């Protein structure tokens, strides 16, 4: 198999004043962690927010939708926007906007003001993750990037998992408004550190010149921006509201589907023929980069689906509190934090090739999902925690080799655009994953309830005997005969609901596991490449 050596830039570091690159890495990770935390921290607080603002639960779910829509619209444009304003300037503007609107969310007196603030917060947050990734790629030489990606892995995997736990704890012990207000000191610290330690590299300054023509006028791909914004927004609303509005039984969902599919299809065609597109889809002609983006989608799909499903399942079926359900996710985050640096060293020192490590990691993640699919209503905390740790083991060795694979065939001036595309695919993978489990869990429960219910007829002798014995027990403990029979019947009905709900969740895990395992062989479609290389002189 042909070997492609990763190209070496003449000037790769973002930091030019003798600043330790790890200071830069930690600086930009702070705000990204904060933003990713915010994608899930408000979920468990929605009932309290509804009560505080005097609105229904269905109305306040738009707090989540508006943020995700704004995030999805801005994220793919972050590479172009950073070229227009300068990467550091754009990053600091995003942090400042996110911090200011977090304050507005925290003090919002009405739902209308809250939704406006959340849209602005999503706009600010959408640029953080892709710009951080681009900064890390340009700050670290290829030979040392794996370690930087390990830090990034910890941030993007643990933040969504910690969100529900932290949100539940804050809501239970303080006030739901602090779910948003805690971002303010973090944002201020991030702004201070970014201003002091992060600088655009000379190579990026040259790249910025390409965003203007010979006369100095800004090249604006207005058609591409409009198509991507409308298409992304429509598709995100469709995915987030589809199950609530009965999917294609809703006229709104049908129109959103037509608009989203039409605009995004037109956007791809337009961008492929535009000389300076806002999203450069032509980069997907590079084999390693194209395959890597498939895995970014799979990564987002499995991570966000499982992170959403596990707390929901534990709260609904096992009676866990929000904070207890969130703690089940803890072992996975711990394993990732512990082992992601190990994976980085394995890649960086050439002990294991990234393709081999990525293949093994995908297999482990797939098997962990299949392991989840064999749980039952008697499964205790320890078993779920160990299952999550197994999943964390896979993800610990997933993202680092994937990131190295992503940039293995790209030129230095493509790093900025690449980070937008990879985060674009990861974000959509997460949105599709959440929509998938929301819909599939309900549909599969209906299927199992109909199937199991067919065997639990009034003539079913074991069922009749069980109801009679339960009623007799209740009657012996003070129930009247009529109340005892009603309570006994209700108990069996609730048991049916719990069992079929669990079966539905197990089906979701099984499907995610199978899809993940089917994707694993795609690793071997990539071209072989040499990891890292000689560090540029002077660095």
N, C-alpha and C positions, 0 to 999 in steps of 0.2 A: 504494500500500500504506500502511495506517495506520501512524503513527509513535507509539510509546510511549516516553515519557521516563522514564528511570530515576528512581525516587523518591529524594528527598534526606532523610536523617535529620536531626533537630534536633541530635543529638549523636552523632557517628560514631566518634570516636577512642577506642581502648582506653587510650591513654596520656594522662594528665591533668596531668602535672607538668613539662611542657616538654621531655619526652624525645623525641629524634628518632625518628620512626616506623621509620626504617631499622634503628635499634638493636633495636627490638622484632622487626622482620621477621627479622633475622639470628639473634636469640636463639631464636625459636620454630622456625626452620628447622633448627637444630643437632640437636635431638632427633628431629625428623621424619626427617631424613636418616639418622640413626643407626638408627631403627626400620625404615625401608624397606631400608636396607643389610642388616639382619638377616634379611629375607625370603629372601635368596639367598646370603648369605655362607657358610652352613653346608653348602650343597649339595655342593661339591667335597670337603668334609672328611669326608663320611659314611663312606667306607671306613676312614679313620684312627680315627674315633670308634668304629666297630664293633670295630676291633682293640683300642683302648684300654679299652673296656668289656667286651670278651669276648663280644660278641653278633654275630648274623648281620647282613648288610647289610639284609635285608628288615625285620628288627626295628627297626633304627635309623632307617629311613625314617619311623617314627612321630615322630621328632624334628621333622621338617618338618610332618607332618600335624597334630600337636597344636597347634603354634604357629598355623598357618593357621586351624584350627577356632576357637580361642579369639579370635583376631583378628577373624574373621568374625562371631562372636557379639556382641562388644562394640561393634564399629564403628558399627552403625546406632543403638545406644543412646547414643552419646556426646553428642548434643545434649541429651537428657533428663538424663543424668548431670551434665553441666556446669551445667544449670539447678538441679539439686538441691544440688550442692556449691559452685557458683561456678566460673566458667570457669577462672580462674587456679588455684584450689585443686585442681580436678580435673586440670588439665594437669600441675601439679607432682606430684600423687599418681601419675599415670601414668608420669612420668619417673622418680620414685623407685622405683616398683615394677619398672619395666623394668630399671633399673640394678641393684637388689638381686638380682633373679632372674638377671640376666646373670652375676653373681658365682656364684650357686648352680649355674648351668649349667657354668661354667668349672671348678668344683671337684667336680662331681657324681661320686661313686665308683661309682654303679650307674645302669643305664638307667632304673629306676623313678624315682629321684630326679631324673634329667635330664628325664624326661617331665613330672613335676609342675612343675618349674621352668619348662619351656617353656610349659606352659599358663598359668602366672602371668605369664610374660613376654609372651605373646600378649594377655592381658587388659590389661596395662599399655600395650603398643604400640598396641592397637586404637583408643585415644582420641586419639593424638597428631596424626595427619594431619588429621582433620576439625576438631579444635579449633584447630590452627594456621591452617587455611583461614578459619575463622570470625574468628579474631583479626586476620588480615590484612585481611579485608573491613571490619571495624569500625575498624581502625587507620588505614587510608588512605581519603580521600574518593574518590568515584567517578572523579573526574578523574585520579587518580594510581594507581588500583588496578592498572592494566595492568603497571606496573613491578614492583609487589609480586608479581604473578602470574608474572612472568618468573623471579624468584628461586625461587618455588615450583616452577616447571616444571623448573628445573635440578636441584632436589632430588629430585623424584619420578621423573624420567626417568633421571638418571645413577646414583642410588643402587643400583637393581637391576642395572645394567650393571657397576658397579664391584665389587659383591659377590663374584662368582665369582673375579675377578682377585685381589682382596685376600685372599679366603679361601684361594685356591691358594698365594699367596705366603707367607702366614703359616704354613700347614700345611707347606709345603716347607722353610721356613727356621727355624721355631720349633717350636710344638706346637699341635695342634688346639684346645686349651683357650683359647689366646689369641684365637681367633675370637670368643669370648664375653667374655673379660676386657677387651678393648679398649674395650668400651662403658662401663666404669666411670668413667674420667676424663672422658669426653665427657658422661656423665650428670651428674656432679658439677658440671661447668662450666655445663651447661644449667640445673640447679637454682639455682645462684647467680645467673646472669643473669636468669632468669625471676622470681625473688623480688625482684630489684632493679628491673627495668625494665617488667615487664608488670603491668597493672592492669585490672580489669573496668570498663567504661564505665558511667556512670549509667543509660544506656538499658537495659543488660543487667541492672542491678540491679532495674529495674522489671519486666523480663521474668521474672526469677527468682521474683517474687511470684506469678506465675500458676501455679506448680507446687504451690501450697498453696491450700486452700479458705479460706472466711471464718473458720473456727475455727482456722486455722493448721496444720491437719493436712495431711500430705503426700499429694498425689494420685498414687497409684501404679497405673499400668496393668499390673497383675500378669498378666492374661491375655495381653495383647499381648507383654509381655516374655517370658513362657514360650513362647508360640508362635514368636516370632522366634528365641529362643535355640535351641530344639530343632530348628526347621526349618533354620536357618542351619548349625547344627552337623552335622546329618544330611547336608545337601547338600554341605558342604565335604568331609566324609569320603568321600562318594560320588565326588566329582570327583577327589580326591587318590588314592584307592585303587582306583578303578574298573578301570583297565587292569591293575593288579597282580592283582586278584581276578577277572579275566575278566568284568567288567561284570555283565550280567544272567544270566550263568551262575552267579553267586554268590547264595546265599540272603540273605547280609548286604546286598549291594548292592541287591537287590530291596526289602528292608525299608526300607533307608535312602531309597530313591526314594519309596516310599509315604509314609513319615513326613515326609520333607523337603517333598514337593509338597503333602501334606495340610496340614501345619502352616503353611507359608508362604501357601497359598491362604486358609486360615482367618484368618491374621494380617492379610492385606490387607483382607478383609471386616470384621474386627473393628475395625481401625484407622480405616477409613473412617467408622465409625459411633460412634467413641469421642470424647467432647468434648475430651480432652487426650491424644492418642495418643503413644506413645513414638516412633513414626515417622509423620510427617504425610504420608501418600500423597496427600492432597487437594491438595498443592502441585503435583502433576503435572498438574492442570487448567490451570495456567499454561503456555501453549504454548511459550514460549522455554525455560523450565526443563525441560519434558518432553523436548524435542528435544535439549537440551544433555546430558541424562542418557543418551540413546541414544549420543551421541558419547563420553561418559565410558566407557561399556561397550566401544565400539569401540576407544577408546584403550587401555584395559587389555588387551583381547583381543589386539590386534596387538603392543603393546609387550612384554608378558610372554611371549607365544608366541615371538616372534622372539628375545628375549633368552635364553630357555631353549634354543631350537633351534640357534642359531648355534654356541655353544661345544660343544654335544653333537655336532653334525655335524662340526666341525673336528677334534675329538678322535678320533672314531670312524673317520672316513674319510680324514683327511689326516695323522693322527699328531701333531697339535699337543699340546703340554703344556697343562695347565689355564690356566696364566698366559698362554701365547702365544695360546690361543683367546680368552681374555678381552680381550687387547689389541686384537683385531679390533674389539671394541665401542668402543674408545677414541675413534676419529675421530668417531663419532656423538655421544658425550658432549661432545667438544670443540666441534663445530658448534653443538650446542644451547646450551652455555654462552656461546659467542660471539654467536649470533644471536638468542637469546630476548629480550635487552634491546632489540635492534633492532626486533623485532616489537612489543614493548611501546611503543616510541616511535611506531611507525607508527600504532598504535591510539590512543595517548594524545594525539597531536598532530592526530588526525583526518585523517591522510594517506590511510589505507586503512580502510574500514569493517570492523569485526570479522567480519561475515558473509562478505565477499569474501575476507578473509585466511584465514578458517577453511576456506572451500570450496577455495581453492588449496592449503592445507596438507594437507587430506584427500586431494586428488588426488595430490600428491607422495608421500605415504606409501603410497597404493595402488600407484602406479607403481614405487616402490622395492621393494615386495614382488614385483611381477611381474618386476622386474629380477633379483632373487635367483633366481627360478624358472628362469633360463636358464643357471645355473652348471653346470660339469662337474668331473670329477675332476682336470683339469689347471689349474683356476682357482687363481691364486696369492693370497698375502696381500693384495697391493695392490688386486686387484679386489674382494675381500670388504670391505676397509677403505673403498674408495670407495663401495661399495653401502651400507654402514652410514652413511657420511657423508651420502649422499642421503636415507636414512631420517631421519637427524638433522635435515636441512634441513626436512623436513616437520614433524617434531615441534617444532622450534624455533618455528614459527609456528602451531602447533596449539593449545597449551594456553592461551596468553594470551587470544586472541579467544574461545575456548570459555568461559573463566572470566568474561569480561566479559559474554558472552551469557547465562550462567547467572543472573547477578544483575540483569539488565537490567529485569525486570518485577517484582522482588520488593521487599517492604517491608523496612525495616531490622530489624524484629523477627522476620523470617523467615530472616535470615542464618544463625543458629545451626543451625536445622533443615535448611536447604538444604545446609550443608556435610556433614552426616551422610549425606544421601541421595546426594549426588554421589560421595562416597567409597565408599558402599555399592555403587553401580553400577560404579565403577572397580575396586573390589576383586573383585567377581564377574566382571567382564570378564576380569581377570587369571587367576582360577581356571578359568574356562571355556577361556581361551586355552591354558593349560598342559595341561589335560585333553585338549583337542582335538588338540594336536600329539603328545602322548604316545600317544594311541590311533590317530590317523590315520596317523602315520608307520609304525607297525607293521602296520596293516591294508593300507596301500598297498604296503608292501614285499612282503607276501604275494601281493598281486595281481600286481605286476610280476614277482616271481620265478616265479610260475606261468606268466605270459604269455611271458616271455623263455625260461624253461626248456623250454617246449614246442618251441622252435626249436633247442634244443641237445641233440638226441638223439644216441645212440651212432652213428647212421648219418650224422650231419652231417660231411661231408667236410672243410670248413674247420676245424672244431673238432678232428677227428682229426689233421689235418696240424699244427695249432698245438701240440697236446699232444705229438706226436712230435718236433717241432723243439725244444720246450722240454726234453723228456726227453733228447734227444741232447746239448743244450748242457750240462745238468746232469751227464750221464754223462761228458762230456769233461772236467769239472771235479772228478772224483773220486767221483761217486755210483755206486752199483751200478745195474744195469739196472732191477731191481725198485723200488728206492728212488727212482730218477730218474722213473719212470713215475708213482709215487704222488705225488711232489712236484709234478710237472707238472700232474697232474689236480687236485690240491688248489689249485694256483695259479689255475687257471681257475674253480674253484668259488668261491674267495674273491673273485675279480674279479666274478663274477656277483653275489655278495652285496653288494659295494661299490656296483656300478652300480645295483642295484635299491633299495638303501638310499638312495642319492642321489636317485633318481627319486621315492621316497616323500617325501623332504624337499622336493623341488621342487614336488610336488603341494600340500604344505601351504602353501608360500609363495604358490602360485598362488591357492589358495582364499582365503587371508587377503587377498590383493591385490584379488580380485574383490569380496569382501564389503565391503572398505573403500571401493572405488570406487562400489559400489551405494549406500552410505550417504551419499555426498557431496551428492546433490541435496536431502537432507533439510534442509540449511542454509536453503534458500529457502522452507521452510514456516514459518520463524520470522517474527515481526512485526518490522518495522524499529524501530529505537530510536536515541535520541541518546546518544552516548558521553559519560560523565562529566557535567559540569555545573558549576555554581558551587560552589566550596569553601565550606563553612559558615563563618560569621564566627568569628573567634577562633582559627582554625586555619590 
